[in-house]
């Protein structure tokens, strides 16, 4: 299996641990990732702060490059994944947007075919690699580690390409294959507040506090996520969002838990970057790690 890999801006910055663990997991599984050459920002921030149509043009440039590769395009960041899907849909559904995007691609000499299949790592691991292959790679089982899988609001809405919009379970089942115990988490697709922590701080903190309280109240020992911004919000603002609670819960990328179960060293999985260390929980659960 081979995929074109689109890291996006976050995985080279605040989401570095996501990239480190993702690349390590895919290497261990023997899945080839070829980074998209000369990729640019997906346009998500451009849409919010400057110009919606220009954001589609930015996303379309990546899609054009990826379409030429002939492989599916894998985008780990939830915002990137949504921006790429949204661009494809809007170009098809709104002729005036399609015309402007095609014009932008023509100006820079790029093909206007942006039909590449956009995939998320959850989709690839669950549907292409499969649970049997995941189980076969587990050397350090997670021994019933209680995890709340948090999908966030972008990878299954509005485009439910590979999982249920309201009750996705692909991450649940991947982590269960590694020995984790999935706790009930009805808030699994609610928004973390996104960038509102910077614009409407209290609104953002209320969202973060609600998500943390829901996970802890359900018995979770950690939260697994798929989005760099969700991970940052839930990890960095635990004290500010406490509202009478004392939160001290690790917020990890799901790929970090897979890497841990595969026996990949903590540093290769980016686990040393966490604000809340996972080591005390691993010791308590007698989970071995490399």
N, C-alpha and C positions, 0 to 999 in steps of 0.2 A: 504494500500500500504506500502511496506517495501523495502528498498534499502540498499545495502552495500555502506558505505560512505568512500571515499578515500580523506582525506584532502590534502595530499601532503605537501611539506615543506613550501611553501609560505603562506598558510593559517594559519600556526602557527608562522609566522614572520611578514613580511611587509604587508601581506594580512589578518591580523587578523580581521579587520572590515568585510571582506567578510564572514569569517566563522561565526562571531557573528550574522550577519544579516541573513545569510542563515539558520542557525540552528533555529533562532527565527521564521522565516517565515514558515519553514517546521513544527515546533511544532504547530504553529497557524493553519495550514492546516490539522493537524492530520496525517501527513505522517511520518512514522517511518524510522529513519536512524540508522543503526548499523555500527559503525566505524570498518573498516577493522583492525583486530587484527594483531599487529606486522608488520605493513606496513613499507615500506622503500621508499627512494627517487625514483621518476619515471625514473631517468636516463637521463633526458634532458640535464643537465649540464655536465654529464659524456661524452655524445656524442660530445658536442662542445669542451670540453677541454682535453679529454683523449682517449677514445676508443669507437667507435660506437657499436661494438658487445657487449661489456660489458654493455652498456646502455640498449640494448635489454634484456639482462639477468636480469638486475635490474627491468625493467618493467614487465618482464615475471613472476618474483617471486610474484609481487603483483597480477598479473592476475591469477596465479595458486591458490593463497590463496582465491581470490574472487570467482573463479569458484566453489570451494568447498562449498561456502556459499549458492549457489542456487539462489541468488538474483542478479538483475542487479547491476552493479557497477557504482556509481555516482561520477564523478570527476569534481569539480568546476573549478579548475585552467586550463586555456586554454592550457598551455604547457603540463601539466599532461595528459589532455584529448587527446591531439594529440599524445604524446609519447606512451600511452597505445594502441591507435588505430593503430599507425604506427607499433608497435611491432607485433600485431596480423597479419597485412597485410604482413609484411616482412617475418615473419616466414612461412606463407603460400606460398608466391610468390617466395622466394629465398631459395631453399633447403639447401644450405650451411649455411645460417643464422639459419634456423630451426634446423639443426643438432647441431650446436654449442649451441643454446639456450636450446635444449632438454638435451644435455650433462651437461650443467651447472645446470639445475634443478635436473637431476639424481644424480649429485655429492652431492647435499645438501638434497637429499631424498624427493623432492617435486614432485607432479604429473605434468605431462607434458601437461595436458589439460588446455589451457588458453583461452577457447572459451566464457568466460563470456561476456555478452552484456554490453558494456561501454556506459554510458549515461552522458549527460551534464544537469545541473539543468534547463537550458532553455527548453530543450527537455522534461524533466520530468514535469515541470510546465505547459507547453503549451499543450503537447500531452496526458499526463496521468491525471494530476489534472484538467486541462481545464479552459477556460476563465470564465465560469459561476461560478465555485467554487472560482476563484480569486475575481470576482466582489462581490460575497456574503460576502467576508471577509473585504471589504473596509468600514472602519468607518471614515476615515479622507481623503476624496478625494483630489487628487493633483491639482484640480482647474485650469486646463489648464497650468500647469507648463511646460515650453517649454524645451524639452529634445532632445538631439542628441544621439541616441543609437549607441554606438561604439562596434562592434563585434570583431574587430581585425582580424588578418590574419590566426589564427590557428584553430578555432572551425568549420569553414565551408570549409577550404581548407587544403589539397587536398581531404579530405573525407567529402562530404556533406551528412551526415547521416540523418539529421533531418530538414535542412533548405537549402535555395538556396545559391549557392556558391557566387554569385555576388551581390545579393540583398536579404539578409536574413531579415525576418520580425517578427520572433517569439518574440524578445524582444520588438519591437515596439508595438505589439498587447497586450502583457502583461502589459506594462506601460499605454497604452491607456485604458485598463480595470480598471486601478486605477485612471483614470481621467487626465492623463498627455496629453499634446499636442506634437506630434512627429514632429520635424522640418526636412525638407529635409537635408540629410547628405550623399552625394555621396561618401564620404571618409570612410564610415562605416566599410569597410573590408581592408583598407590599413594598412600596418605595421606601428607601432609606433617607429620603430628603434630598438626595443628589447634591447639587451645588448650593442648596438653600442655606447651608451652614455659613456660607460667605455672604449671602444676600439678605436672608431672613433668619438670623441665627437661632432664635427660639423655636421657630417652626422646624428647622433642621434637627435641633436637639430633641424636640418632642418625638420626632420620628425615630431617631436613634434609640432614645430611652425606651420607647414602646417595643421595638424589636428586641433589644437586649433583655428586657423584663420578660417578654414572651418566651424567649429561649431558656432563660434561667428558670422561670416558673415551670417549664415543661421538663426540667431535669437535665438540660443539656450541660455538658462539660466543656463544649466548644461549639462555635458556629463555623460551618464551611460555606464558602461563597465562590462566585464565579466572576465577580466584577471588582476591578481595582478601586473604584470610587466607593462602592459599598464596603469593601474591606477597610479602606481608610477611615470612613465615617464611623463604622462600628468599633474599630480598634482605638482610634485616636481620641474620641470624645466620651469615653466611658465615664470619666469622673464628672465632666460637665453635664452629662445627660442623666446623672444618677437619680435626681429627684427623690432622695430618701433611700435609694438602694445603694448597695456597695457592689458595683460591677468589677469583676476581675476575671474575664473570660477570654481565652485565646480566640482570635478571628483568623482562620486560615483559609487559603485557597484549597479547593477540593483536590487539586493536583498535588499539594503538599502532603495530604493524607495518603494519597495513592503512593507517592514516593516513599513515605515512611513505611508503608506496608510492604513495598518492594525491596526494602533494605537499602535504599539509596541514602548515603550519608546526609545528616541534617544540613550541613553547609551547602551541599549540592542542591538541596531542596529549598534553600533560602529560609530555613526555619530559624536561623540565628538573627534574622531581621525583625522578628516579632517583638512588639512592645510587651506583650504578656507571654512569658515563656511557657512552652508546652512541656518542658522537662519534668516539673513536679507531677503533672497528671500522668505522664508516661511511667514515672516511678511508682505512683500509687496504683496504677492499673497493671503494673508489671509487664509493660509493653517494651520489648527489646527494640533498640534502634542502633543504627550503624554510626 
